[in-house]
Amino acid sequence: MSELTQYDYELPKHLIAQQPAANRVDARLMVVDRVQQSIQHRHVRDLPELLKADDCLVLNNTRVVPARLLGYRTATGGHWEGLFLEVNTHGLWRVLGKTRGKLVAGETITLVNAQGKEDIRLRCDAKQPDGSWVVHAESEEETFALLERVGRVPLPPYIRKGEMIPADREHYQTIFAERPGSVAAPTAGLHFTTSLIDRLKQQGTTVCRLTLHVGLGTFRPISVERLDEHPMHSEWGELPADVAETIAACRERGGRVVAVGSTSLRVLETAASSGTLQPFRGYTDLYVRPGYQFHIVDTLMTNFHLPRTTLLVLIRTFGGDALLRRAYEEAIREEYRFFSYGDAMLIV
């Protein structure tokens, strides 16, 4: 048996959540205790009972951009659809796209906005080795303001085949999203409401924020048989100095560092890779797999992840392989809701 097949599992299709819980905090929360080797069933609204006054809850304040693009090749009228990935310092976009036939440099794409009307054009400048294109948006508007008009919520294909409804603009965004740049939501953070965060603060739990812009590579299945052969993707993140000091102080007083989502964990562990937590700003390609020694994160809140992904490898490494296998089996048996709009897990 290859290493990869150990990270596979069968999931009944009806357990893939197609919309979030009506009230975010009513999502179920499986509490996995590594010391007791136990599993209990709670709800996200119970977090104040599960966290302590000395703990520090770390949220990812990235904002999902409406990155899904639809349009046609201006010259031929052929259908085109794409995904905005990032914008560089010169204002050029990097996009992934698909269409019939072969795009050539200099060709333009006419985008169709969310109202179904023709909008701006993208000029295809240069194809990249990974298959993406560097394009020039023929507009003077600021990139993220422009995307709000011409883009659609970049839902994963297992939610309504990627087709958004108007409610997704709110649902597929955390309530603390501030810094635009993600092409997918940091899904563990979707469960929080303002009132839940207020309750945590009132009991003394510290709440602080960092940034990791979630990239497409996060969800790319592992296609090699050996985990160490997988080319890990990079994502941009930042841990400000004042936040690093707050988290270090939590650790010094004996509190737990509670990462909300694998994205927060990646930034924290990257920033603590020297053994001491330091401010961080830049790209991280941290790959957490068996054998990894955690430096700073004590507790992890996370959603249920797709099979054969680095996200599943990460949480099984953090939580303990046998215990997390059992947790997933129980989640399926108890009919938890899986993936982006699904339920959550707290590994303590």
Secondary structure, 3 states (H helix, E strand, C coil): CCCHHHHCCCCCHHHECCCCCCCHHHCEEEEEECCCCEEEEEEHHHHHHHCCCCCEEEEECEEECCCEEEEEECCCCCEEEEEEEEECCCCCEEEEEEECCCCCCCCEEEEECCCCCEEEEEEEEEECCCCCEEEEECCCCCHHHHHHHHCECCCCCCCHHHCCCCCHHHHCCCCCCCEEEECCCCHHHHHCCHHHHHHHHHCCCEEEEEEECCCHHHHCCCCCCCHHHCCCCCEEEEECHHHHHHHHHHHHCCCCEEEECHHHHHHHHHHCCCCCCCCEEEEECCCCCCCCCCCCCCEEEEECCCCCCHHHHHHHHHHCHHHHHHHHHHHHHCCCCECCCCCEEEEC
